[in-house]
Amino acid sequence: MSLKEKLQKFSELCGDWDYRNIDMTDSHIQRIDIEKDDISISCELFSTERDDYVSCDGDTFKDKSLISKFKKLNLNKQEDVLDFISSLNNLVDWNKVDNDLNKEIEIERKNIDSVVDSDVLVEDDYDDMEAKIVPCKKLGEGWFWHKYNDGSGHLQSPEGKEYMSYDLCTNEYMVDRNSKDYDLFPLSYYYVDGVDPSKFDAFDFMEQEMIDVILPREKETAKLLDSNIKILGTWLTDYDDMRCNAIIIQDNKEVANIIASYDECDLRHSIGNKDSEMNGEFIKRAFQTLIYDEIKEYLKLPKISNCSKLLQDIYDAVCESDATMCHISDEDWNDYYIDNYSEEDIEVLKEEIKKYGLDEIIGINDGEYKIVGYGDLETRFNDDRRLELNNECDLVI
């Protein structure tokens, strides 16, 4: 390992708060540079007010023995590394460093105070933390940063969707709720080709990442959803859920007509959060996203055209009912069904109830009713009859 590479690796260890078991909001060694017999020390701390690291010069020392010790230092031995950092700490005038760093923070505080009226729109309380809501610089109207006083926060879109959840204390960010884990900011602490922390603007980086990567990707995703899932109508039920009538398309061919059901929480958090405005476009996109995520399961739904005519009639009655239910009394059966169906059809229906797992959705001789069909029945089948007839579903609203 070259001296340059070793200095880089040492810098990464200095910036690893977990490795060093220190509070990054306290002044600490940031990195060192070696030039001949001189060793220069840089110091820093994380400022929660600035939402960033502040650094300063910790002075330069002529110390051949310390340089020699560093060159022999095994960076794989944590105890030796921490011992070497202690040697550096003994050289630094920490009173002067603290004073220099506080001056930098004070300069930034004055800059913030000078624009606070035009920059910070509102302060709110969230989980007992005070947040500042600050307009984005690059993303246009309606985009805001929610910055909390512990160094965390997130970006919110005009539609209320959260992006770029970050933690400046750990130098991590997560693009959105669908991300599996946090990523590290591209700092020289962690990457050989990373950015010097003193020159890194986390918010500028995340906004540019939105412009270059996230928003173009979402635009392509929207095209994909529109080409695969067509929402014909949406409605709120009496069962505290929302449903939609949707066509699933594959290879430009309609392959399934389904009724999908999700609660409001699922819809909100699929592409937004608890504060998202549930307008028509948001609901449509949320349904498309959730259906697409489970598209394989929807394509496995049995086709209603393969069912008995009696089951099809019960299914249609549930779909067409304002109450999303079908009640057939003995009187109804004698008045409207007996000419077309017999007790043998009832027996066939019983077998279908077992076959399709509809025990809790269709009842036979249930109280005062000969047959009862409940609301979830409409979500259990692919209504391929409408696809074959190439007609729009009766439930469009």
N, C-alpha and C positions, 0 to 999 in steps of 0.2 A: 504494500500500500504506500503510495506516494505521500509526502508531507501534506500536500494540498488536500488529498482525499481524507487523510487522517484528521485534519483540521475541520473538514466538512462534517465528518462523522461525529467528532467531538461536539460540534455546534448542535447537531441533532440531539445528542444526549443532554446537552445543557437545556434545551428547550422542552425536554420530556418531563413534565411535572410529576408524572406517575413514577418514573424511573428515579427521580431525585427526591420525591416525597416532599415537595415544597409547595407553597402557595404562590402562584404566578403573579398575584397582585402585589407581592412584596418584591423589593429590588433584588436582583440576582444576576449572576454571570450569564451573558448571552452567548458570547463566543470569544475566541482569541485569534490573533494573527501573529505570525512569527516572521521577522525580517532580520536576517543575520543574527546578531546577539540581542535583538530587541523583541520583547513579547508585549503586544498591545491587547488590552482587555476592554471588551464592550459589555455594557450592562443594560438591563431593561426591566420593565415591569408591565403588567397588563392593567390598563386604565379602564375601569367600567364606565367612566364618564365619556371617554373618547371612543369606547367600543373598539379598542385597538391596542397594540403594544407601543410603548414609548421607550426609546433607547437613548443612551448617551455614552460618551467616552469615559472609560474607567481608568484611563492613564496608560502610559507606556513605561516599561521597566527594562533595564539592562540586567539580565539574569541568565547567565550561561548554564548554571546548574539546573534551573527550572526548565529551560528549553531542552536540555539533555534528558531530564526526567520525563518530559512529554514525549520525546522521540522514542524512549524505551517503554512508554506506557502501553499496557495491554488493554485495549478498549473493550475487550470481552469480559474483563473482570470488573464488575460493578464496584466492589470495595475499593479497588485501586483508583478507579475513575473518580469516585466521590472524594477520596483522599486528596487527589490532585486538585479538584475543585476547591477543597478547603484551603489548600496552599495559595490558590489564587485569591480566595476571599480575604486571606490575611494581608495581602498586598493592597487591596482596594480601600480607599478612603470612603467608607459608606455614607458618612455624613454629607460629604460633597456630592456623591452620586445621588443620594436622596433629594438633595436640594436641586440639582440639575434636572432630575426627572420631574419633580414637582413644578418646576418652572415651565417645562414643556406642557404639562397637563393644564397649568393655569392659562397659558397662551391659548390652548384649545378651548378651554372653558369660556374665555372672553369671546372667542370667535363664535361659539355656539350661542352665547347670550345675545350677541349682536344681531343674530338672525332668527332668534327663537320665535318671534311673533309671526314671521312669514314662513318659517320652516316647519315648526311643530304645530300640528293642527289641534290636537287634543291629547289629554292624558287620561288613561283609564286604569282601573284596578283589575288585575287578573291573578287569581291564586295568591292574593296578598302581595303581589309585586306591582310596582308602579311602572306603567308602560308609556312610552312616547310614540305617537303615530306620526311618521315623517314621510313626506312624498318622495317617491323615487326620482332619480335624476334622469334616467334613460328610458323608462318604460311607458311614459305618457300618463295622461289623466286617469285617475282612479286606482293607480297602483301605489301601495303604501307599505312602508316598513313599520312593524310593531316591535319596538326595542324595549326590552326589560332591563331593569337596573342591575341584574346579576350577570349581564353579558350575553344573555340569550335573546332569541326573538325569531321573527319569521316575516316573510313577504306575503302580502295579500293582494289578490287580483280584484278588478272591479266587480267580478261575480262572487267574490267572497272565498275563493279557493286559496288555500295556504300553499306556499312554496318556500323553499330555502330556509327551513328551520335550522338555526345556527347556534353554536355555542362558542363564543370568542375566547372563553377561558381554556377550552380544549382544542381550539382551532379546527372544529368540525362543522359540517353542514350536511343537510339531507334535502334532496331536491323536492320531494313531495311524500305524501303518506304511502304511496306505492313503492317507494324505495325500500330496499331490504336493510340497509345499514347506512351509517354516516360515512362521509368521505372527509379526508383531511384537506385543508386548504393547501395549495401548491407552494408551500414555503420551503426555504432552504434548510429548515430544521429537518425536514422529512425526505426531501428529494435533492439529488445532486444538482439538477437543473432548476431547482425551485427559486422563488422570488425572495429577495432579502426582506425580512419581516418589517424593517423600518420603511420600506418603500411599497408595502403591500396594502391595498385598500380592499378590505373584504367585501364591502357593499358594491363597489364598482365591479369587482370580479363576479359576484353573484348575479348582478343585473346583466352583465355582458354574457354570462352563461345562459341566462334566460333568452336573450336576443339571438345568440348564435346556435343554441342547441335545443332548449326546452320548448320554446314556442313553435319553432319550425316542426319539431317532432310531434307536438300536439296537433298541429294543422294536418299533418299526414295521418295521424290517428283518427281525426275527425272524418277525413275522406274515407278511410278504411271502414269506420263504423257506418257511415252513410251508405256505403256500397254493399254492406253485409246485413244491416238491420234497418228496416223501415218501420217507424212508429206510426200507427194509424190513429191511435187515440189513447188518452190517459184519463183516469178518473180516481176519485177518492171513494173508498168503500165504507160501510158501517162497521168494519172490523179493524179499524185503526191501521189500515195499510193502503197503499196506492197500487193501482194496476194499470197495465197497458196492453193494448192489442198490437201485436208486432208480427211483421213478416221477416223471416230469416232467408237470406239470399246467398247462394253459392254458385260460382261460375255463371253469374248473371241469370240464374234461374231461381224462382221462388220455391223453396223446399219445405218450409214449415210456416204455419200460422198459429201463433201461440198467445196465451194470456199469461203475462208475468206479474208476479206480486212481490212487492218489497215494502218494508216499513220506511217511514220518513227518514229515520236515522241513517239507514243504509244508503238511501238516495243522496242525502246531504253529503255524507262522508265519502261517497264514491268519487266525486270530483270537487268537493268543496269542504265546508265545515258546518258547525252548528248554527252559524250566523249567515250562511249563504241564502240569498234571495231565491225562493222557489218559484221562479217565473217559468213560462212555457218552454223556453229554449234550454234552461238548466235541467228541468225535469226530463225532457227528451234525451239530452245528452247523458244524463245519469242512468236512465233506463238502458240506453244503448251500451253504455260501458259495462253495466252489471250483466246484461244478457250476453254480451260478447265474452265476458270472463267465464260464463257457464254455458257457452254455446254447445259444447259436446253433450251436456246433459239434456238440453232442450231438444237436440236432434234425436235423442233416444226416446222421446215421448211417443207412446203408441198413437197410431193414426185412428182418428174417430171413424173414418170410413170403413175400417175393419171390424167395427163393433156392431152389435145388433141394432135394428131400427129403434127398438124401445130405448136403449141406452142413448142413442143419438138424440131422440126426442127429449129425454130428461136433460141431457147436456145442453141442448138448444134452449130449453125452458129456463135453465139456470142462467145462461148467458144473456137472455133477453129480459130477465126479470130485474126490475129496479132494486129489489131486495136481494138479488143474487141468490135466489133459492127457488126450489120447485116443490110444491106440495100437491100431491094427488090423493084426494080422499076416495072412499069407496063410491061416493056419489059421482065424483069427477070421472072415476074409472068407468062407471056404467054409462055416463053421459057422453064421454069423449074418446075413450080408448077401447071399449069392449068390442067394437066392430072391427078393429084392426089387430087386436092382441088377445091372447088367451093366457091361461095359467101356465102353459108350456113356455111362453115368452118370459113369464116371471121367473121360472126355473133357470132359463138361459141367463137372465139378468143376474141371478144369484151366483152363477158360475163366473160371470164376468167380474162381479164384485170381488171374488176371491182372486181371480187371475190378475187384476190390475191393482189390487190392494186398496179397494175403495170402501172397506168396512165402516170407516168413520165418516164417509162422505155421502154414501147412499144407504138409506134405511128402508127395510121392507117390513110392512105391518108395524110401523113405528107410531105407537099411540093411536091417535085418531086417523092417521093417514096410512093409506095402502103403500105409498112410495113417497119418500122424501129425498130430495137432492140438495146438498149443501154447497155453499159458495166456492169452496176449493176445487170442486169438480171441474170448473172451467179452466183451471191451471194444469190439469192432469193429461191433456191430450193435444195432439197436433191436429188442428182442424183442416186437414188436407182437402176437404170437399170444396172449400172456397178457392183453393189454389187450382184445382182441376177445372172449376167453372170460370176461373180468372175474373171473379167478381170481388169487389171490396167487401170487407166484413160488415155485417149489420151494426157493429158496435162502434163505428167511427163517431167521435164526438168532437 
